[in-house]
């Protein structure tokens, strides 16, 4: 616990006898995760805690409690254009090849992603500082042919991704000043809610973890195993050939306003395919108060959408994102 600094004699003489004690100021320039006495805590929005600590609420002081809704992946609205028209969906599964449709390469993208903490302190109940947590998340990504008046501006795809996640706090010093912050596991289902021949879906279990260097750099990773389905139920038997078995995300907070992020899918246990996504986010307004970001994204590879899992595409998107709320 922090102690109060001595009060200068001149100031002490000027204070009335019943004046309240003045707390030692919080050094918010230090990114180290800690609990500070007398600090006005904001839980998962308290910026004296590191980014990963606030995101997964890894400690008592960075927790916002259970059953409160938070952002998961960025909520976004963007305009995108690709290197070509979306190709006719295909799959090795019988009856899963679609028909050619005159879609345009430019469309609008709408992303929704929320999560809530179901429980905390399951295994760290006796720890006064650290908190493990169980989460439920839901992500939805839609592509809207808003410029395609010839087809009455339809929604081309909508991918649904409910997810169950468990995160365990770890605070282990690594070489170069890096810190291993958490490990966990999850169960995720992803599907596009379509009927044949466009139906696509798969289920996975995964291990995850994350490390960070101050508040400047963070690397998070997931390695997954696809849950086997019968031949009759499998919409896309070769999906891991294109999407791989892993995802690694590197984030660089260049300054309080600008963030660069790179995502590589399929590098670990992959087949030479996978994808790369590069992103630039720039704060709109005061970054200490606003979670709204101008967002530019460049995607290249397979799995831009679930129905395009086996189609290589290059897509540029520009829009705005809400990174949390």
C-alpha positions in Angstrom: 0.0 0.0 0.0 1.2 3.5 -0.8 1.8 5.9 2.0 1.1 9.6 2.1 4.1 11.9 1.5 5.1 14.4 4.2 3.3 17.7 4.0 5.6 20.7 3.9 5.5 22.6 7.3 4.2 25.8 5.6 1.4 24.0 4.0 0.6 22.1 7.1 0.3 25.3 9.1 -2.1 26.7 6.6 -4.4 23.7 6.7 -7.2 23.4 9.2 -6.8 20.6 11.8 -9.6 18.5 10.3 -8.5 18.9 6.6 -8.5 15.5 4.7 -5.2 13.9 3.8 -3.9 14.5 0.3 -3.2 11.2 -1.6 0.1 10.7 -3.4 -0.4 11.3 -7.2 -0.7 8.3 -9.5 2.2 8.0 -11.9 0.2 7.1 -15.0 3.3 7.3 -17.2 4.4 3.9 -16.0 2.6 1.1 -17.9 3.3 -1.5 -15.2 0.1 -3.1 -14.0 -0.4 -2.5 -10.3 -2.9 -1.5 -7.6 -2.4 2.0 -6.2 -3.9 3.1 -2.9 -6.2 6.1 -3.0 -6.5 5.9 -6.9 -9.9 6.5 -8.4 -10.3 3.2 -10.3 -12.2 2.9 -13.5 -11.8 -0.9 -13.8 -11.4 -2.0 -17.4 -11.2 1.7 -18.5 -8.4 2.6 -16.0 -5.4 3.5 -18.2 -2.9 3.0 -15.4 -3.3 -0.7 -16.3 -1.8 -2.2 -19.4 -3.8 -2.8 -22.6 -4.0 -6.6 -22.2 -4.9 -6.3 -18.5 -7.8 -4.0 -19.3 -9.0 -6.0 -22.3 -9.2 -9.4 -20.4 -9.7 -7.8 -17.0 -6.8 -9.8 -15.6 -6.7 -8.1 -12.2 -8.9 -6.9 -9.4 -8.2 -3.3 -10.3 -8.9 -3.7 -14.0 -12.2 -5.6 -13.7 -15.5 -4.2 -14.6 -17.5 -7.1 -13.2 -19.7 -9.7 -14.7 -22.6 -9.4 -17.2 -21.6 -6.0 -18.5 -21.4 -5.6 -22.3 -18.1 -4.6 -23.9 -16.6 -4.5 -27.3 -14.7 -7.5 -28.5 -13.4 -7.1 -32.0 -13.9 -3.6 -33.4 -17.4 -2.5 -34.4 -16.9 -1.1 -37.9 -18.6 0.4 -40.9 -16.4 0.7 -44.0 -16.4 0.8 -47.8 -14.3 -1.8 -49.5 -13.0 -2.6 -53.0 -11.4 -5.8 -54.2 -9.1 -6.8 -57.0 -12.0 -8.6 -58.7 -15.6 -9.6 -58.5 -16.5 -12.2 -55.9 -16.1 -15.6 -57.5 -18.8 -18.3 -57.6 -18.7 -20.2 -54.2 -17.5 -23.7 -54.4 -16.8 -26.6 -52.0 -15.7 -30.2 -52.3 -18.8 -31.2 -50.4 -21.6 -32.5 -52.6 -24.3 -29.9 -53.5 -22.2 -27.0 -52.2 -21.4 -25.2 -55.5 -23.3 -22.0 -56.1 -24.3 -20.2 -59.3 -22.6 -17.2 -60.9 -24.0 -13.9 -59.6 -23.1 -10.4 -61.0 -21.7 -9.1 -57.7 -19.5 -6.0 -57.8 -16.0 -5.8 -56.3 -17.0 -2.7 -54.2 -19.3 -3.1 -51.3 -20.0 -1.9 -47.7 -18.9 -3.9 -44.7 -20.7 -3.8 -41.3 -19.1 -5.5 -38.3 -20.7 -6.1 -34.9 -18.8 -7.7 -32.0 -19.7 -7.8 -28.3 -18.8 -9.9 -25.3 -19.8 -10.2 -21.7 -18.0 -11.8 -18.7 -19.9 -14.8 -17.4 -17.8 -15.5 -14.3 -14.5 -14.5 -12.7 -12.2 -15.8 -10.0 -12.9 -19.4 -10.8 -9.4 -20.6 -10.2 -7.8 -17.4 -8.7 -10.4 -17.0 -5.9 -7.7 -16.8 -3.2 -5.5 -14.4 -5.1 -6.0 -10.8 -3.9 -4.9 -9.2 -7.2 -5.3 -11.6 -10.2 -8.6 -12.6 -11.8 -9.3 -15.3 -14.3 -12.5 -15.0 -16.3 -15.0 -16.8 -18.5 -16.5 -14.9 -21.4 -19.1 -15.2 -24.1 -18.6 -13.3 -27.3 -20.5 -12.8 -30.5 -19.2 -11.4 -33.8 -21.1 -10.7 -37.0 -19.6 -9.5 -40.2 -21.8 -8.5 -43.2 -20.9 -7.5 -46.8 -23.6 -5.3 -48.4 -23.7 -4.7 -52.2 -24.9 -1.2 -51.6 -23.7 0.1 -55.0 -25.2 -2.8 -57.0 -28.6 -1.3 -58.0 -28.9 -4.0 -60.8 -29.4 -6.6 -58.0 -31.4 -4.4 -55.7 -28.5 -3.9 -53.4 -28.5 -7.3 -51.5 -26.4 -8.4 -48.6 -23.9 -10.8 -50.2 -22.7 -12.5 -47.0 -23.3 -12.5 -43.2 -21.0 -14.5 -41.0 -21.9 -15.4 -37.4 -19.4 -16.3 -34.8 -20.5 -17.1 -31.2 -17.6 -17.9 -28.9 -16.8 -19.1 -25.4 -13.5 -18.0 -23.9 -11.5 -18.6 -20.7 -8.5 -16.3 -19.8 -6.1 -17.0 -17.0 -3.8 -14.2 -15.8 0.0 -14.7 -16.0 2.7 -12.1 -15.1 6.0 -13.6 -16.3 9.0 -11.4 -17.3 10.5 -12.3 -20.6 13.7 -11.2 -22.3 13.8 -7.6 -23.7 11.3 -6.3 -21.2 8.4 -8.3 -22.6 5.8 -9.8 -20.2 3.6 -12.8 -20.7 0.2 -11.6 -19.6 -2.4 -14.4 -20.1 -3.1 -17.9 -21.4 -6.5 -19.4 -22.1 -8.7 -21.6 -24.3 -11.9 -21.3 -26.2 -14.6 -22.9 -28.2 -15.9 -21.2 -31.4 -18.5 -21.8 -34.0 -18.6 -19.9 -37.3 -21.3 -20.2 -40.0 -23.0 -18.0 -42.6 -26.6 -19.1 -41.8 -27.2 -20.0 -45.5 -29.0 -23.0 -47.0 -27.5 -25.2 -49.7 -25.6 -24.7 -51.8 -24.0 -21.7 -50.0 -24.0 -23.1 -46.5 -20.5 -22.9 -44.8 -19.6 -23.6 -41.2 -17.0 -25.1 -38.9 -16.3 -25.6 -35.2 -12.9 -25.2 -33.4 -11.3 -25.5 -30.0 -8.2 -23.3 -29.5 -5.4 -22.3 -27.1 -4.5 -18.6 -26.8 -2.0 -16.3 -25.1 -0.6 -12.8 -25.2 2.6 -10.9 -24.4 3.2 -7.1 -24.3 6.1 -4.6 -24.1 4.9 -1.6 -22.0 1.9 -0.2 -23.7 3.7 0.1 -27.1 3.7 -3.5 -28.4 1.5 -6.5 -28.0 1.4 -10.0 -29.6 -1.5 -12.3 -29.2 -1.9 -15.7 -30.8 -4.3 -18.6 -31.2 -3.7 -22.2 -32.2 -6.8 -24.2 -33.0 -8.0 -27.7 -33.8 -11.1 -28.2 -36.0 -13.8 -30.4 -34.4 -14.5 -33.3 -36.8 -17.9 -33.5 -38.5 -19.4 -36.3 -40.4 -19.2 -36.3 -44.2 -22.9 -35.6 -44.5 -22.7 -32.5 -42.2 -19.4 -31.0 -43.4 -20.0 -28.0 -45.6 -16.3 -27.4 -46.2 -14.0 -30.4 -45.6 -10.9 -28.6 -46.9 -11.3 -25.4 -44.9 -8.1 -25.8 -42.8 -6.1 -26.2 -46.0 -6.9 -22.5 -46.7 -7.4 -21.0 -43.3 -4.8 -23.0 -41.5 -4.6 -23.7 -37.7 -3.4 -20.5 -36.2 -3.7 -16.7 -36.0 -1.0 -14.3 -34.8 -1.8 -10.6 -34.2 0.9 -7.9 -33.6 -0.1 -4.5 -32.4 2.1 -1.4 -32.3 0.7 1.7 -30.5 2.9 4.3 -32.2 1.6 7.1 -30.1 -1.7 7.8 -28.3 -3.4 8.6 -31.6 -2.0 6.0 -34.1 -2.0 2.2 -34.0 -0.7 -0.3 -36.5 -1.7 -3.9 -36.5 -0.8 -7.0 -38.5 -2.6 -10.3 -38.5 -1.2 -13.5 -40.0 -3.4 -16.5 -40.3 -2.2 -20.0 -41.2 1.5 -19.5 -40.4 1.7 -22.2 -37.7 0.6 -25.7 -38.9 -0.5 -24.2 -42.2 -0.3 -25.4 -45.8 1.3 -22.4 -47.5 -2.0 -20.5 -47.9 -3.7 -18.5 -45.1 -3.9 -14.7 -45.2 -2.3 -11.4 -44.1 -4.2 -8.3 -42.8 -2.6 -4.9 -42.2 -4.5 -2.2 -40.4 -4.0 1.4 -39.4 -6.3 3.0 -36.8 -6.2 6.7 -36.0 -8.1 8.2 -33.0 -11.0 10.5 -33.7 -11.1 13.0 -30.9 -9.2 12.7 -27.6 -7.8 9.2 -27.5 -8.0 9.2 -23.7 -11.7 9.6 -23.8 -12.8 8.4 -27.3 -12.7 4.8 -28.6 -13.7 5.9 -32.1 -11.1 5.3 -34.8 -10.6 6.1 -38.5 -9.7 2.7 -39.9 -7.8 1.5 -43.0 -7.4 -2.2 -43.7 -5.6 -4.2 -46.4 -6.4 -7.9 -46.7 -4.7 -10.5 -48.9 -5.3 -14.2 -48.9 -8.0 -16.7 -48.2 -11.0 -16.4 -45.9 -12.0 -12.8 -46.5 -15.5 -14.1 -45.8 -16.6 -17.6 -44.9 -18.2 -18.3 -48.3 -14.9 -17.2 -49.9 -12.8 -19.4 -47.7 -11.1 -21.1 -50.7 -10.8 -17.9 -52.9 -7.7 -15.7 -52.8 -8.7 -12.0 -52.7 -7.0 -8.6 -52.1 -9.4 -6.2 -50.4 -8.9 -2.6 -49.3 -11.4 -1.2 -46.7 -11.7 2.4 -45.4 -14.1 3.3 -42.6 -14.6 4.0 -38.9 -14.4 1.6 -36.0 -15.4 1.6 -32.3 -12.7 -0.4 -30.6 -14.5 -0.7 -27.2 -17.4 0.9 -25.3 
